[in-house]
Amino acid sequence: VCTTGLSDFNKDGFIKALTMIHAVESVNKSPVLTELGISLGYQIYDSCSDVTTALRATAEFTGTVSEGGANASNCPLPIKAVIGASYSEVTIAVARHLNLQLIPQISYASTAIILSDKFRFPAFLRTVPSDLYQTQAMVQLLSNNDWTWVGVVTTDGDYGRSALDSFISHATASEICVAFKEILPDSLTSPNMISAIRQAAATIRNQTKVKVVVSFAKPTHMMYLYHELKGWGPGSELSERVWVASDNWSSSKDVLGNIDQLDISHVVGFTFRRGDLASFYSYLMSLSDRPDIEQNNSFLKEFYSLQNGSTGTAAENLKNSTNADQVLSVGMAVSAVAHAVADICSNRSCKTPGTLQPWKVLKALKGSAFEHNGKSYMFDMKGDINLGYDVTLWSAVRGVFHDHGVVAEYHTINDSFSYSSEETKKLLSDLMVRSKCSPACEPGKFKKTAEGQHTCCYECTNCTENHYSNNTDMDSCLSCDTEIEWSLAGSKMCTPKTLEFFSWQDGFAVVLLTLAAVGIILVLLVGALFQRHHQTPVVKAAGGPLSQLILLSLVGSFVSAVFFVGHASSLQCKVRQVLFGLSFTLCVSCILVKSLTILMAFQLNPDLKNVFHRFYQPYVFICFCLAIQVLICTLWLVLASPRERTTVLLTTLLAECDEGSYVAFGMMLGYIAILAIVCFVCAFKGRKLPQKYNEAMFITFGMLLYFISWVIFVPIYVTTSGKYLPAVEMVIILMSNYGILSCHFFPKCYIILLKKEHNTESAFMKNVYEYSSKGIIDSSHVCGSSVSQTVEKCTSYPYSISSPSCFMSFYNEIDFMMLIM
């Protein structure tokens, strides 16, 4: 048993030897071998964890070199199988040597991934899983605890390099970053050992953000490292760190030496599965009662001497230092060899020397199952037995060392942990150290990594508009569906876009709808009043039957305004513009007829008037004007019909009408404007007619209000957007309607209701007489040739225009204006 430099006796190695002896003695007593009358023998060599020492021993027991160094191949020793070694570097070297003779080698602790390669190591088997699964388990533990910024300590050997590569591969896949990698010399006698230990300790101290260190080093390496770290004093903050130990040293209590456990805080270790230790403990307690063992085992004598000759104390010491996982692994290895030998010897006699060849044992090991402690096991295609791992925990409570034993089991099949109890699960969950390079990015932010940096070192940046992150530490923000969602910068979620339109509940809409309803009521009341007084001069002067047609068109125009409110449908979009266009065209056409009639009555010469009187048909003219607008609207509906449209805005969805063709829309409004201009020009020429019955003046003002309204409308409509755009046109429609209602009908209603004395033929004729007496109608054609000629005709007589006959002639001209409508 080799010395370590820190103690005079390697207790771990001694216990391994006792474990081997106990396992061989146990199978020799089992029916598997006793029924065949055979037993296993053994030779134990100490490699001292050194490749050269191990190869020298291998050469010796394979008979390739004698003790003096001479060739001894002619005197081979009866070696049928080799069990060991512990460390992968030693095992790999020995395996390459044993491959030459296909001597089966079963390791109880070597976990290097390369050993699963059967092309390079055809004779190697092991009763423990590959490091591929151990590093996978470690990474799963780190991920479960959100430890993403870790350090690694390993050794410069086949095992250390292989474990490091495997760990980094799994860690990278799980977005765990390795802050530093400290590689120690594999050989304990390396001249660089002390400097490497000091460098590793300095790195661990300086990397203050690294709170978790994963170590694949050997127990002695870790003992050296802990001693160096203790020398740094309290400032090293070791009590805040968690150490994740590989199977290489997780079961070694000697690692601590005389260090207070509080200095290194918690150690989470991965060990091989443990078995029942009752039989081995009984064996340890019985060693003092078996003089034959003590006589043949010089190491046992030495150990007893270290215990001051107290065998009871020595046995208890050995019991407390036993690694339960190694007892099971060594026992499985010996049982596997025993069953392989039994399978071969059950068909032939094995007592003759040379009958049992190592390669036959190797074949039997790979091809059949074996039992150990009542359970059946079998090597897989890679020569491994994968039972998973036990997870152990060392901790300190108030400065006292505690070994909590197995707190969880790791299952390689589904890459998961199962806990022994809720209490042990809590023990692991309480290890909430924060081992991150950068703080966690909260929802609403994402990780922004600078070029050349670790992916675990980043800045937390707010998500931009219309992007969000709903979890912590997201690499990028998710995009909102901008068709229906939106978000502010730094949002945790997308907000559904609200559907906006000029709704019925909107206060402005209620006001406009109320005005439209009031307008309809007023139109109906005016229509009823005009119908009741349809034979009076005022109603005749207002157009007679045409006034009812104008009022009807105003009702349609007021109704069209209602269709500008609410969630627009395609039908509603079509109806509102067409209904307004036709209604207002009818209104303006009727007013145009009135304007032309005034012009004909007072300003056309008699010849033209007679011709115009024969061909002039007011209702035909109105229908013709309306037909043109019908044609425009029909072409609009057929070629580019208005339709419902949902416009996607930044934070809302706007339900509006797409007018289809703004050219057609402009033509509809432009046509009405042309009619209105003609009305305005004709009415303006008759503005000086008798005031109380002068329709031209009211038409002029009505059209002027219309022009002002629509001149205002065009720039506002072009520059306005949003849900209140329909309200703009609605306001203009109401202004135009109320303008016509106020200028054309309210003055007449005032006379009918409050100035009844003016609503008589005598009052009308008196007003005309007063107008003529002031010289308004003269030969200069101020009011038109027809009236002028009438005046001239009257003045040619010996009596004046005030004479009854001449005045009646003038009245007939005025009456022509009223009746022709």
C-alpha positions in Angstrom: 0.0 0.0 0.0 1.7 3.2 -1.2 2.3 6.3 0.9 0.9 9.6 -0.1 3.3 12.0 1.5 0.5 13.3 3.9 -0.1 10.0 5.8 1.9 6.9 6.4 -0.8 4.5 5.5 -3.2 4.5 2.5 -6.3 3.3 4.2 -8.5 3.5 1.0 -6.1 1.1 -0.8 -6.1 -1.3 2.1 -9.9 -1.4 2.2 -10.0 -2.2 -1.5 -7.7 -5.1 -0.9 -9.9 -6.4 1.9 -12.9 -6.0 -0.3 -11.3 -8.1 -3.0 -10.3 -10.8 -0.5 -13.8 -10.9 1.0 -15.4 -11.2 -2.5 -13.2 -14.1 -3.5 -13.8 -15.9 -0.3 -17.5 -15.4 -0.6 -17.8 -16.9 -4.2 -15.6 -19.8 -3.2 -18.2 -20.7 -0.6 -21.1 -20.2 -3.0 -22.8 -23.2 -4.7 -21.7 -21.9 -8.0 -18.1 -23.1 -7.4 -18.5 -25.6 -4.6 -20.8 -27.9 -6.7 -18.0 -28.1 -9.3 -15.3 -28.6 -6.7 -13.3 -25.6 -7.8 -12.3 -22.3 -6.3 -10.7 -19.1 -7.2 -7.3 -17.9 -6.1 -5.9 -14.4 -6.2 -2.9 -12.2 -6.2 -3.1 -8.6 -5.3 -0.7 -6.0 -6.7 -0.5 -2.4 -5.7 -0.1 0.0 -8.6 0.5 3.0 -6.3 -1.7 4.8 -8.9 1.3 4.8 -11.2 1.2 3.5 -14.8 4.8 2.2 -14.7 4.3 0.4 -11.5 1.1 -1.2 -12.8 2.8 -2.3 -16.1 5.7 -3.9 -14.2 3.2 -5.8 -12.1 1.2 -6.8 -15.2 4.4 -8.1 -16.9 5.1 -10.1 -13.8 1.7 -11.9 -13.4 1.3 -12.5 -17.1 4.8 -14.2 -17.1 6.4 -11.9 -19.7 9.1 -10.8 -17.3 10.5 -12.6 -14.3 11.3 -10.9 -11.0 14.9 -10.5 -12.1 13.9 -9.0 -15.4 14.5 -12.1 -17.6 12.1 -13.5 -20.1 9.7 -15.9 -18.3 7.2 -16.7 -21.1 7.9 -20.4 -20.8 6.6 -20.4 -17.3 3.2 -18.6 -17.4 1.2 -18.1 -14.3 -2.3 -19.4 -14.2 -4.0 -16.0 -14.6 -7.5 -16.3 -16.0 -8.8 -12.7 -15.3 -7.6 -9.4 -13.9 -9.8 -7.2 -11.7 -8.8 -3.5 -11.6 -7.4 -1.0 -11.6 -9.2 2.0 -10.0 -7.9 4.9 -12.1 -8.5 5.0 -15.8 -5.0 6.0 -16.8 -3.6 2.8 -15.1 -6.4 0.7 -16.4 -5.9 1.8 -20.0 -2.2 1.0 -19.9 -2.8 -2.4 -18.4 -5.7 -3.1 -20.8 -3.5 -2.6 -23.9 -1.0 -5.1 -22.5 -3.7 -7.7 -21.6 -5.3 -7.3 -25.1 -2.3 -9.2 -26.5 -3.4 -12.4 -24.8 -7.1 -11.6 -24.6 -7.0 -11.9 -20.8 -10.3 -10.5 -19.5 -9.9 -7.4 -17.4 -12.8 -6.1 -15.2 -12.5 -2.7 -13.6 -14.6 -1.7 -10.6 -13.9 2.0 -10.9 -12.3 3.0 -14.2 -14.9 5.1 -16.1 -13.0 6.7 -19.0 -15.2 6.8 -22.1 -12.5 5.4 -24.4 -12.6 2.1 -22.6 -16.1 1.4 -24.1 -14.4 1.1 -27.5 -14.2 -2.6 -28.1 -12.0 -2.2 -31.2 -9.2 -0.9 -29.1 -10.1 -2.7 -25.8 -11.7 -6.0 -26.7 -10.8 -7.7 -23.4 -11.9 -4.9 -21.1 -15.1 -4.9 -19.1 -16.3 -3.0 -16.1 -19.0 -3.1 -13.5 -19.6 0.7 -13.5 -21.0 3.1 -16.1 -18.9 5.2 -18.5 -18.0 8.8 -17.7 -20.3 9.7 -20.6 -23.2 9.2 -18.2 -21.5 10.7 -15.2 -20.8 14.0 -17.0 -24.4 13.9 -18.3 -25.6 13.5 -14.7 -23.4 16.3 -13.5 -24.7 18.7 -16.2 -28.3 17.7 -15.3 -27.6 18.6 -11.7 -26.2 21.9 -12.7 -29.1 22.7 -14.9 -31.6 21.7 -12.2 -30.0 24.2 -9.9 -29.5 26.9 -12.6 -25.7 26.9 -12.1 -24.5 28.1 -15.4 -21.0 29.5 -14.6 -18.8 26.8 -13.3 -15.1 25.9 -13.0 -13.5 22.5 -13.7 -10.5 20.9 -12.0 -9.2 17.7 -13.6 -5.9 15.8 -14.2 -3.7 15.6 -17.2 -4.4 11.9 -18.0 -6.6 9.8 -20.1 -9.4 9.9 -17.5 -9.1 13.6 -16.8 -9.0 14.7 -20.4 -11.8 12.4 -21.5 -14.0 13.5 -18.6 -13.3 17.1 -19.3 -14.1 16.8 -23.0 -17.3 14.9 -22.2 -18.4 17.4 -19.5 -17.8 20.4 -21.8 -19.7 18.8 -24.6 -22.8 18.2 -22.4 -22.4 21.5 -20.6 -22.4 23.4 -23.9 -25.5 21.6 -25.1 -27.2 22.7 -21.9 -26.0 26.3 -22.1 -23.6 25.9 -19.2 -20.3 27.8 -19.4 -17.0 26.7 -18.1 -15.3 29.8 -16.6 -11.9 28.1 -16.1 -10.2 24.7 -16.6 -7.4 23.8 -14.2 -5.5 20.7 -15.3 -3.3 19.2 -12.6 -0.4 16.8 -13.3 -1.7 13.2 -13.3 1.3 11.9 -11.5 1.6 12.8 -7.9 5.4 12.8 -8.2 5.4 15.4 -11.0 7.7 18.3 -10.2 5.0 20.7 -11.4 2.5 19.5 -8.9 3.0 22.2 -6.3 2.9 25.1 -8.7 -0.2 23.6 -10.5 -2.0 23.3 -7.2 -1.2 26.9 -6.3 -2.3 28.1 -9.7 -5.6 26.3 -9.4 -6.2 27.7 -5.9 -5.4 31.2 -7.1 -7.8 30.8 -10.0 -10.6 29.6 -7.8 -10.1 32.5 -5.4 -10.0 35.1 -8.2 -13.1 33.8 -10.0 -15.5 35.2 -7.4 -18.6 34.7 -9.6 -17.9 31.0 -9.8 -19.7 29.4 -6.9 -19.6 25.8 -8.3 -16.5 23.8 -9.0 -16.6 20.4 -10.8 -13.7 18.2 -10.0 -12.5 15.0 -11.7 -9.2 15.0 -9.8 -7.9 12.2 -7.6 -8.4 12.2 -3.8 -4.8 13.1 -3.2 -5.0 16.0 -5.6 -8.1 17.3 -3.9 -6.4 17.0 -0.5 -3.5 19.1 -1.7 -5.9 21.6 -3.2 -7.9 22.0 -0.1 -4.8 22.5 2.0 -3.7 25.3 -0.4 -7.2 26.9 -0.3 -7.3 26.9 3.4 -4.0 28.9 3.4 -5.8 31.8 1.7 -7.9 32.4 4.8 -11.5 33.5 5.2 -11.3 35.8 2.2 -11.3 32.9 -0.1 -15.1 32.6 0.4 -14.9 28.8 0.1 -17.9 28.5 2.4 -20.0 29.9 -0.4 -19.0 27.3 -2.9 -20.4 24.0 -3.9 -18.0 21.2 -5.0 -19.3 18.6 -7.5 -17.2 15.5 -7.0 -16.8 12.8 -9.6 -16.6 9.1 -8.6 -12.9 9.5 -8.5 -12.9 11.1 -5.0 -16.5 11.5 -4.0 -16.3 8.6 -1.6 -12.9 9.4 -0.1 -13.2 10.8 3.4 -9.4 11.2 3.6 -9.7 14.2 1.2 -10.6 16.4 4.1 -7.6 15.7 6.1 -7.7 17.9 9.1 -9.6 20.7 7.4 -12.8 22.0 9.0 -15.6 21.1 6.7 -17.0 24.6 7.0 -14.1 25.9 5.0 -15.2 24.1 1.9 -19.0 24.2 2.4 -20.9 21.5 0.5 -19.7 18.6 -1.6 -22.2 16.9 -3.9 -20.7 13.6 -5.0 -21.5 11.1 -7.7 -20.8 7.5 -6.7 -21.5 4.1 -8.1 -24.5 2.3 -6.8 -24.2 0.9 -3.3 -24.9 -2.6 -2.2 -25.6 -4.5 1.0 -22.6 -4.0 3.4 -23.8 -6.3 6.1 -21.6 -9.3 4.9 -18.5 -7.1 4.5 -19.0 -5.5 7.9 -19.2 -8.9 9.5 -16.0 -9.8 7.7 -14.2 -6.8 9.0 -15.3 -7.4 12.6 -14.1 -11.1 12.3 -10.6 -10.3 11.1 -9.2 -10.2 14.6 -10.6 -13.7 15.2 -8.7 -15.2 12.2 -5.0 -15.5 12.9 -4.4 -17.0 9.5 -5.4 -13.8 7.8 -3.4 -11.6 10.0 -0.3 -13.8 9.4 -0.7 -13.7 5.6 -1.5 -10.0 5.5 1.3 -7.8 6.5 -0.8 -4.7 5.8 -3.3 -5.8 8.4 -0.6 -6.1 11.0 0.6 -2.6 10.2 -2.9 -1.2 10.4 -3.5 -2.8 13.8 -0.2 -1.4 15.0 -1.4 2.1 14.0 -4.5 1.5 16.2 -2.3 0.8 19.3 -3.1 -2.9 18.9 -6.9 -2.4 19.5 -8.5 -4.7 17.0 -12.0 -3.4 17.9 -11.0 0.2 17.2 -9.3 -0.9 14.0 -12.3 -2.8 12.8 -14.6 0.2 13.5 -12.2 2.5 11.8 -12.2 0.3 8.7 -16.0 0.1 8.8 -16.4 3.9 8.9 -14.0 4.3 6.0 -15.5 1.8 3.7 -16.8 3.0 0.4 -20.1 1.1 -0.2 -20.0 1.6 -3.9 -16.6 -0.1 -4.3 -17.8 -3.1 -2.2 -20.6 -3.7 -4.7 -18.5 -3.1 -7.8 -15.7 -5.4 -6.7 -18.1 -8.0 -5.6 -19.8 -7.9 -9.0 -16.5 -8.2 -10.8 -15.5 -11.3 -8.8 -19.0 -12.9 -9.2 -18.8 -12.3 -12.9 -15.5 -14.2 -13.1 -16.8 -17.0 -10.9 -19.9 -17.5 -13.0 -17.9 -17.5 -16.2 -15.5 -20.1 -14.9 -18.5 -22.2 -13.7 -20.1 -22.0 -17.1 -17.0 -23.3 -18.7 -16.1 -26.0 -16.1 -19.7 -27.3 -16.0 -19.1 -28.8 -19.5 -15.5 -30.0 -19.0 -13.0 -30.7 -16.3 -11.0 -27.6 -15.3 -8.7 -29.3 -12.9 -6.1 -30.1 -15.6 -3.6 -27.3 -16.0 -4.1 -25.4 -19.3 -7.7 -26.5 -19.8 -9.2 -23.1 -18.8 -7.9 -20.5 -21.2 -8.3 -16.7 -20.5 -10.0 -16.1 -23.9 -12.6 -18.7 -23.1 -13.3 -16.9 -19.8 -13.6 -13.6 -21.8 -16.1 -15.2 -24.2 -18.1 -16.6 -21.3 -18.1 -13.2 -19.5 -19.6 -11.4 -22.6 -22.2 -14.1 -23.4 -24.0 -14.8 -20.2 -25.6 -13.2 -17.2 -24.4 -13.7 -13.6 -25.9 -13.3 -10.2 -24.6 -11.3 -7.2 -26.4 -10.9 -3.9 -29.6 -12.3 -5.4 -29.7 -10.0 -8.4 -28.9 -10.7 -12.1 -26.5 -8.7 -14.1 -25.0 -8.7 -17.6 -22.4 -6.7 -19.5 -23.8 -4.7 -22.4 -22.3 -4.6 -25.9 -19.7 -2.1 -24.7 -18.7 -4.3 -21.9 -20.3 -2.0 -19.3 -22.8 -2.5 -16.5 -24.8 0.7 -16.2 -26.6 0.9 -12.9 -26.7 4.7 -12.7 -25.3 6.7 -9.9 -26.0 7.5 -6.3 -25.7 11.2 -5.3 -24.2 11.9 -1.9 -23.9 15.1 0.1 -21.4 16.3 2.5 -22.3 19.4 4.4 -21.6 21.4 7.6 -24.0 22.5 10.2 -22.6 25.0 12.7 -19.1 23.9 11.9 -19.7 20.1 12.3 -19.1 17.7 9.5 -22.2 15.8 8.3 -22.3 13.0 5.8 -25.9 12.8 4.6 -25.2 9.7 2.6 -27.2 9.0 -0.5 -29.7 11.8 -1.1 -30.7 10.9 -4.7 -30.3 8.4 -7.5 -29.5 9.3 -11.1 -31.1 7.1 -13.8 -29.2 7.1 -17.1 -32.2 5.7 -19.0 -34.3 8.9 -18.7 -31.6 11.3 -17.5 -33.5 12.1 -14.3 -33.0 12.1 -10.5 -35.1 10.4 -7.9 -34.8 11.5 -4.3 -34.6 9.2 -1.3 -37.2 11.4 0.6 -38.6 14.9 0.6 -36.1 15.7 3.3 -33.1 14.8 1.1 -34.7 16.6 -1.8 -34.8 19.7 0.4 -31.2 19.3 1.3 -30.2 19.6 -2.3 -32.6 22.4 -3.0 -31.2 24.4 -0.1 -27.8 24.6 -1.9 -29.0 27.8 -3.7 -25.7 29.4 -4.4 -25.8 31.7 -7.3 -23.2 30.7 -9.9 -23.8 32.9 -12.9 -21.5 35.1 -14.9 -24.4 37.6 -15.4 -27.6 38.2 -13.5 -30.7 36.5 -14.9 -32.5 38.5 -17.5 -36.1 39.1 -16.4 -39.1 38.6 -18.7 -39.2 41.5 -21.1 -35.5 41.4 -21.7 -33.1 39.1 -23.6 -29.5 38.1 -23.4 -27.1 40.1 -25.6 -23.7 38.5 -25.8 -20.7 40.5 -26.9 -18.5 39.0 -29.6 -15.8 36.8 -28.2 -17.4 36.4 -24.8 -18.9 33.3 -23.2 -22.6 32.9 -23.9 -23.2 33.0 -20.2 -21.7 36.5 -19.9 -24.2 38.9 -21.4 -26.1 42.1 -21.0 -29.8 42.2 -20.4 -31.4 44.3 -23.1 -35.0 45.3 -23.4 -37.0 43.7 -26.1 -37.9 46.2 -28.8 -41.5 47.3 -29.7 -43.7 44.4 -30.9 -41.4 41.9 -29.3 -41.5 40.2 -26.0 -39.9 37.6 -23.7 -42.0 35.6 -21.3 -39.3 33.8 -19.5 -36.0 34.5 -17.8 -32.7 34.4 -19.6 -34.1 34.2 -23.1 -31.6 34.3 -25.9 -33.9 36.4 -28.1 -37.2 38.1 -28.0 -40.3 36.5 -29.6 -42.1 38.5 -32.2 -45.7 39.6 -31.7 -48.2 38.9 -34.5 -48.4 42.5 -35.6 -51.6 41.8 -37.4 -53.5 41.3 -34.1 -51.0 42.1 -31.3 -48.6 44.8 -30.2 -46.2 45.4 -27.3 -44.1 48.2 -25.9 -40.3 48.0 -25.5 -39.5 45.7 -22.6 -42.8 43.8 -22.6 -43.4 40.4 -21.0 -46.3 39.6 -23.4 -48.1 40.8 -26.4 -51.2 42.9 -26.0 -54.1 42.1 -28.3 -54.9 45.0 -30.5 -58.3 46.5 -29.8 -60.7 46.9 -32.6 -61.6 50.6 -33.1 -64.4 52.2 -35.0 -66.7 55.2 -34.7 -69.0 53.4 -32.3 -72.6 54.1 -31.3 -71.4 54.6 -27.7 -68.9 57.3 -28.6 -70.0 60.7 -27.2 -69.3 62.5 -30.5 -71.3 59.9 -32.4 -74.2 60.4 -30.0 -74.2 64.2 -30.6 -74.1 63.8 -34.4 -76.8 61.1 -34.4 -78.9 63.4 -32.2 -78.5 66.2 -34.7 -79.4 63.8 -37.6 -82.5 62.7 -35.8 -83.5 66.3 -35.0 -82.9 67.2 -38.6 -85.2 64.4 -39.8 -87.9 65.5 -37.3 -87.6 69.1 -38.5 -87.8 68.1 -42.1 -91.0 66.1 -41.4 -92.5 69.0 -39.5 -91.6 71.5 -42.3 -93.0 69.1 -44.9 -96.3 68.8 -42.9 -96.5 72.6 -42.5 -95.9 73.2 -46.2 -98.4 70.6 -47.2 -101.1 72.3 -45.0 -100.3 75.7 -46.6 -99.5 74.6 -50.1 -101.9 77.1 -51.7 -100.4 80.2 -50.0 -98.0 82.5 -51.9 -95.1 81.8 -49.6 -95.3 78.0 -50.3 -95.7 78.7 -54.0 -92.7 81.0 -54.0 -90.7 78.3 -52.2 -91.3 76.0 -55.1 -94.6 74.4 -54.4 -94.4 70.6 -55.0 -90.6 70.9 -55.5 -90.2 71.9 -51.9 -91.6 68.6 -50.8 -89.2 66.8 -53.1 -86.3 68.9 -51.6 -87.5 67.9 -48.1 -87.6 64.3 -49.1 -84.1 64.4 -50.4 -83.0 66.0 -47.1 -84.5 63.1 -45.2 -82.4 60.7 -47.3 -79.3 62.8 -46.7 -79.9 62.9 -42.9 -80.4 59.1 -43.0 -77.2 58.6 -44.9 -75.3 60.2 -42.0 -76.5 57.4 -39.7 -74.5 54.8 -41.8 -71.3 56.5 -40.9 -71.5 55.2 -37.3 -70.8 51.7 -36.1 -68.7 48.8 -37.2 -68.8 49.2 -40.9 -69.8 46.3 -43.1 -69.3 46.2 -46.9 -73.0 46.9 -47.4 -72.9 49.8 -45.1 -69.9 51.2 -46.8 -71.7 51.1 -50.2 -75.0 52.5 -48.9 -73.7 55.5 -47.0 -71.9 57.2 -49.9 -74.4 56.3 -52.6 -77.4 57.3 -50.5 -75.9 60.7 -49.7 -74.8 61.2 -53.3 -78.2 60.5 -54.8 -80.1 62.3 -52.0 -78.0 65.5 -52.2 -78.0 65.4 -56.0 -81.8 65.4 -56.0 -81.8 68.3 -53.5 -79.4 70.4 -55.5 -81.2 69.5 -58.8 -84.5 70.8 -57.4 -82.8 74.0 -56.1 -81.2 74.4 -59.6 -84.7 74.2 -61.2 -85.8 77.0 -58.8 -82.8 79.1 -59.7 -83.4 78.6 -63.5 -87.1 79.5 -63.0 -86.2 82.7 -61.3 -83.8 83.5 -64.1 -86.5 82.8 -66.7 -89.2 84.7 -64.9 -87.4 88.0 -64.6 -84.5 88.1 -67.0 -85.3 86.2 -70.2 -86.7 88.2 -73.1 -90.3 87.3 -74.2 -89.2 85.4 -77.3 -86.7 83.2 -75.4 -89.1 82.8 -72.6 -91.8 81.5 -74.9 -89.5 79.0 -76.5 -88.2 77.9 -73.1 -91.7 77.6 -71.8 -92.6 75.2 -74.5 -89.6 72.9 -73.9 -88.9 73.4 -70.2 -90.0 70.4 -68.1 -88.7 70.8 -64.5 -89.2 67.1 -63.4 -87.6 65.8 -66.6 -84.6 68.1 -65.9 -84.4 66.9 -62.3 -84.5 63.2 -63.4 -81.8 63.9 -66.0 -79.5 65.5 -63.4 -80.2 62.6 -61.0 -79.6 60.0 -63.7 -76.1 61.3 -64.3 -75.3 60.8 -60.6 -76.9 57.3 -60.7 -74.6 56.4 -63.6 -71.6 57.6 -61.7 -72.5 55.6 -58.6 -73.4 52.5 -60.6 -70.0 52.5 -62.3 -68.4 53.1 -58.9 -70.2 50.1 -57.3 -69.4 47.9 -60.3 -65.8 48.7 -60.9 -64.4 49.7 -57.5 -67.0 49.3 -54.9 -66.5 50.6 -51.4 -65.9 47.8 -48.9 -65.1 47.0 -45.3 -61.3 47.2 -44.5 -59.4 46.5 -41.3 -56.3 48.7 -41.1 -53.5 47.5 -38.9 -52.2 50.4 -36.7 -49.5 50.3 -34.1 -51.6 49.4 -31.1 -55.1 49.1 -32.6 -57.1 47.6 -35.5 -59.2 50.2 -37.3 -62.4 49.0 -38.9 -63.2 51.4 -41.6 -64.5 51.7 -45.1 -62.3 51.6 -48.1 -63.9 53.9 -50.7 -62.7 51.6 -53.4 -61.9 54.4 -55.9 -61.2 57.9 -54.7 -61.6 59.0 -58.3 -65.2 57.8 -58.3 -65.7 59.3 -54.9 -64.4 62.6 -56.1 -66.5 62.5 -59.3 -69.6 62.0 -57.2 -68.9 65.0 -55.0 -67.6 67.0 -57.9 -70.8 66.5 -59.8 -72.8 67.8 -56.9 -70.4 70.8 -56.7 -71.0 71.6 -60.4 -74.8 71.6 -59.9 -74.3 73.8 -56.8 -72.1 76.3 -58.7 -74.7 76.6 -61.5 -77.4 77.2 -58.8 -75.2 79.8 -57.1 -74.6 81.7 -60.4 -78.2 81.7 -61.4 -79.4 82.6 -58.0 -76.8 85.4 -57.7 -78.2 87.1 -60.8 -81.7 87.3 -59.2 -80.5 88.5 -55.8 -82.2 92.0 -56.3 -85.8 90.7 -56.7 -88.5 91.6 -54.2 -87.0 90.6 -50.9 -89.9 89.0 -49.1 -90.4 86.5 -51.9 -86.9 86.4 -53.2 -85.8 82.7 -53.4 -82.6 83.7 -55.2 -81.2 85.3 -52.1 -81.8 82.2 -49.9 -80.5 79.9 -52.6 -77.3 82.0 -52.8 -76.8 81.7 -49.0 -77.6 78.0 -49.0 -75.1 77.3 -51.7 -72.5 79.5 -50.1 -72.8 77.5 -46.9 -72.5 74.3 -48.9 -69.3 75.6 -50.5 -67.8 76.6 -47.2 -68.6 73.2 -45.7 -67.0 71.2 -48.5 -64.1 73.5 -48.8 -63.4 72.8 -45.2 -64.1 69.1 -45.7 -61.5 68.3 -48.4 -58.3 69.3 -46.5 -59.6 67.8 -43.2 -60.6 64.6 -44.8 -57.3 64.2 -46.6 -55.2 64.9 -43.5 -57.4 63.0 -40.9 -57.0 59.3 -40.1 -58.4 57.1 -37.5 -61.8 56.2 -36.2 -63.1 59.8 -36.4 -62.6 60.1 -40.2 -66.3 59.1 -40.8 -67.3 61.8 -38.4 -65.7 64.4 -40.6 -67.9 63.6 -43.5 -70.9 63.2 -41.2 -70.4 66.7 -39.9 -70.1 68.2 -43.4 -73.3 66.4 -44.4 -75.2 67.7 -41.4 -73.9 71.2 -42.0 -75.0 71.1 -45.7 -78.4 69.7 -44.7 -79.0 72.3 -42.0 -77.7 75.0 -44.3 -80.4 74.2 -46.9 -83.0 73.7 -44.2 -82.2 77.0 -42.6 -81.9 79.1 -45.7 -84.7 77.6 -47.8 -87.4 76.6 -45.3 -87.1 78.2 -41.9 -87.7 81.8 -43.3 -90.9 80.5 -45.0 -92.0 78.8 -41.8 -91.4 82.0 -39.9 -93.8 83.9 -42.4 -96.4 81.1 -42.3 -96.5 80.8 -38.5 -95.6 84.3 -37.3 -96.2 86.7 -40.2 -99.4 85.4 -41.7 -100.3 88.9 -43.0 -97.5 88.6 -45.4 -98.7 85.3 -46.8 -101.5 86.8 -48.9 -101.8 87.7 -52.6 -102.5 91.3 -51.7 -99.3 91.5 -49.6 -97.4 89.8 -52.4 -98.7 92.3 -55.0 -98.0 95.2 -52.8 -94.4 94.1 -52.4 -94.0 93.8 -56.1 -95.5 97.3 -56.6 -93.1 98.8 -54.0 -90.3 97.1 -55.8 -91.3 98.5 -59.2 -91.9 101.9 -57.9 -88.3 102.1 -56.7 -87.1 101.6 -60.2 -85.5 98.3 -59.6 -87.1 97.1 -62.8 -86.1 99.5 -65.6 -85.1 99.6 -69.2 -81.5 98.9 -68.2 -82.5 95.2 -67.8 -81.5 95.1 -64.2 -84.1 92.4 -63.5 -84.3 91.1 -67.0 -85.9 92.0 -70.4 -89.3 90.5 -69.7 -90.1 92.6 -66.7 -88.5 95.6 -68.3 -90.5 95.2 -71.4 -93.6 94.9 -69.3 -92.7 98.1 -67.6 -92.1 99.8 -70.9 -95.4 98.6 -72.1 -97.0 100.0 -69.1 -95.3 103.3 -69.3 -96.3 103.7 -73.0 -99.9 104.0 -71.9 -101.2 107.3 -70.6 -101.3 105.8 -67.1 -98.5 104.6 -64.9 -97.4 101.1 -63.7 -99.5 101.7 -60.7 -102.6 101.3 -62.7 -104.4 98.0 -62.0 -104.2 96.6 -65.6 -100.5 97.1 -65.9 -99.8 95.8 -62.4 -101.7 92.6 -63.1 -99.7 92.0 -66.2 -96.5 92.2 -64.1 -98.0 89.9 -61.5 -98.8 87.4 -64.1 -95.0 87.2 -64.9 -94.3 86.5 -61.2 -97.2 84.0 -61.1 -95.6 82.3 -64.1 -92.5 81.7 -61.9 -94.6 80.2 -59.1 -96.8 78.1 -61.2 -94.1 76.7 -63.5 -92.5 75.0 -60.4 
